[in-house]
Amino acid sequence: MTEHLKTTMKVQRARLDLTQAGLADRAGVTRKSINAIETGAMVPSTILALKLARALGVSVEELFSLEEAPD
């Protein structure tokens, strides 16, 4: 089995009533990066994951987890 990254970013944004653009501004990245992470097209670097967690007021573990996926 392979593992892929699961994120609660969309839920966390909704909790704070933030758009993708709003979160991007807080984290210092582009809206496209936020979208790519939320859709699973991009895996964030450690630094970006930490910035996103800080911007959303949660831990990295609350924001991201590994999920097993069948091959």
Protein Blocks (a to p, Z undefined) as FASTA:
>chain_A
ZZddddfklmmmmmnopafklmmmmnopafklmmmmmnopaccdfklmmmmmmmnopafk
lmpccddddZZ
